């Protein structure tokens, strides 16, 4: 199976219904896991920084990361 780019994996994960909470918000832990697996996160330098940057580009997402403890 071909590894996706990180952006392709992210775009796929944020619309995956399995990655949404009951209220329709994004479950960032699930998105992170999917992106890491689909894009082979082990081989991406500064994976977490890149993931956080991608997420922050979505409106209002940065504060959700902080609330969920994903930003350190």
GIGI-V38507 format. One record per residue. N is the residue number from 1. RES is the residue in one letter. PHI is phi in radians with two decimals (NA if undefined). NEAR is the number of other ideal C-beta (glycine too) atoms within 12 Angstrom. Layout:
N & RES & PHI & NEAR
N & RES & PHI & NEAR
//
This chain:
1 & X & NA & 6
2 & X & -1.33 & 9
3 & X & -1.28 & 17
4 & X & -1.37 & 21
5 & X & -1.23 & 19
6 & X & -1.09 & 33
7 & X & -1.12 & 20
8 & X & -1.09 & 18
9 & X & -1.13 & 31
10 & X & -1.11 & 35
11 & X & -1.04 & 22
12 & X & -1.21 & 21
13 & X & -1.21 & 34
14 & X & -1.28 & 28
15 & X & -1.89 & 17
16 & X & -1.21 & 19
17 & X & -1.02 & 14
18 & X & -1.20 & 16
19 & X & -1.74 & 25
20 & X & -1.89 & 17
21 & X & -1.34 & 16
22 & X & -0.99 & 7
23 & X & -1.49 & 7
24 & X & 1.61 & 10
25 & X & -1.31 & 19
26 & X & -1.43 & 30
27 & X & -1.54 & 24
28 & X & -1.15 & 34
29 & X & -1.12 & 21
30 & X & -1.20 & 22
31 & X & -1.07 & 37
32 & X & -1.00 & 32
33 & X & -1.10 & 20
34 & X & -1.12 & 28
35 & X & -1.10 & 36
36 & X & -1.03 & 25
37 & X & -1.23 & 21
38 & X & -1.20 & 26
39 & X & -1.76 & 29
40 & X & 0.97 & 17
41 & X & -0.94 & 26
42 & X & -1.03 & 10
43 & X & -1.79 & 12
44 & X & -1.92 & 24
45 & X & -1.15 & 10
46 & X & 1.00 & 13
47 & X & -0.89 & 22
48 & X & -1.10 & 21
49 & X & -1.07 & 17
50 & X & -1.14 & 23
51 & X & -1.09 & 33
52 & X & -1.11 & 27
53 & X & -1.12 & 19
54 & X & -1.07 & 30
55 & X & -1.16 & 33
56 & X & -1.19 & 21
57 & X & -1.25 & 17
58 & X & -1.47 & 23
59 & X & -1.00 & 10
60 & X & 1.30 & 14
61 & X & -1.39 & 25
62 & X & -0.96 & 19
63 & X & -1.19 & 16
64 & X & -1.13 & 23
65 & X & -1.07 & 27
66 & X & -1.09 & 16
67 & X & -1.11 & 13
68 & X & -1.53 & 22
69 & X & 1.36 & 11
70 & X & -1.47 & 25
71 & X & -1.61 & 20
72 & X & -2.15 & 9
//
